[in-house]
Amino acid sequence: MTTFTYIETFAGIGGFRQALDKLGGQCVLSSEIDKFANQAYEVLYGEPTAGDITKIDAKDAPDHDLLVGGFPYN
């Protein structure tokens, strides 16, 4: 049962998603720029991320209750 929706930015391999899904969350958008992290994310969750967050227009983001983001490492 979904209790809230969220967007995961700078997702890496989905650390936030692991926790938030267990709490009843549903990810409506994820973004990650790293090629290898994206490959792992797709294997783990069965869907690719939206890629580079700077290429996503804010108006295209789905409605969500929570926005989370990892720390960029570059």
C-alpha positions as CSV (number, residue, x, y, z in Angstrom):
1,M,0.0,0.0,0.0
2,T,1.4,3.4,-1.0
3,T,1.3,6.0,1.7
4,F,3.3,8.7,0.0
5,T,5.1,9.4,-3.3
6,Y,8.7,10.7,-3.7
7,I,11.3,11.8,-6.2
8,E,14.8,10.5,-5.8
9,T,17.6,12.7,-7.2
10,F,21.3,11.9,-7.4
11,A,20.0,8.4,-6.9
12,G,23.2,6.4,-7.2
13,I,22.0,2.8,-6.9
14,G,18.9,3.7,-5.0
15,G,19.8,3.9,-1.3
16,F,16.9,6.2,-0.5
17,R,14.6,4.0,-2.5
18,Q,15.5,0.9,-0.5
19,A,14.4,2.7,2.7
20,L,11.4,4.7,1.4
21,D,9.8,1.7,-0.4
22,K,9.9,-0.3,2.9
23,L,8.1,2.6,4.6
24,G,5.3,2.5,2.0
25,G,6.6,5.0,-0.5
26,Q,6.3,5.0,-4.2
27,C,9.1,6.5,-6.4
28,V,7.6,8.5,-9.2
29,L,10.8,9.8,-10.6
30,S,14.5,9.1,-10.1
31,S,17.6,10.7,-11.7
32,E,21.2,9.7,-11.8
33,I,24.0,10.8,-14.2
34,D,26.5,8.0,-13.6
35,K,26.4,5.3,-16.4
36,F,27.3,2.4,-14.1
37,A,25.0,3.5,-11.3
38,N,22.2,3.7,-13.8
39,Q,22.9,0.2,-15.0
40,A,22.8,-1.1,-11.4
41,Y,19.6,0.9,-10.7
42,E,17.8,-0.6,-13.7
43,V,18.8,-4.2,-12.6
44,L,17.7,-3.6,-9.0
45,Y,14.4,-1.9,-9.7
46,G,13.4,-2.9,-13.2
47,E,13.4,0.6,-14.6
48,P,15.9,3.2,-15.7
49,T,16.4,6.5,-14.0
50,A,15.5,9.7,-16.0
51,G,19.2,10.5,-16.3
52,D,20.8,13.9,-15.7
53,I,18.7,16.0,-13.3
54,T,19.8,19.2,-15.1
55,K,18.0,18.0,-18.3
56,I,14.7,17.6,-16.5
57,D,12.4,20.6,-16.5
58,A,10.7,21.2,-13.1
59,K,7.3,21.3,-14.8
60,D,7.8,17.8,-16.1
61,A,8.3,16.4,-12.6
62,P,5.3,14.4,-11.4
63,D,3.3,15.4,-8.3
64,H,5.1,14.1,-5.2
65,D,5.0,14.3,-1.4
66,L,8.8,14.1,-0.8
67,L,12.0,15.1,-2.6
68,V,15.2,13.3,-1.6
69,G,18.7,13.5,-3.0
70,G,22.1,12.0,-2.4
71,F,25.2,14.0,-2.3
72,P,26.9,14.3,-5.7
73,Y,30.5,12.9,-5.5
74,N,32.3,14.9,-8.3
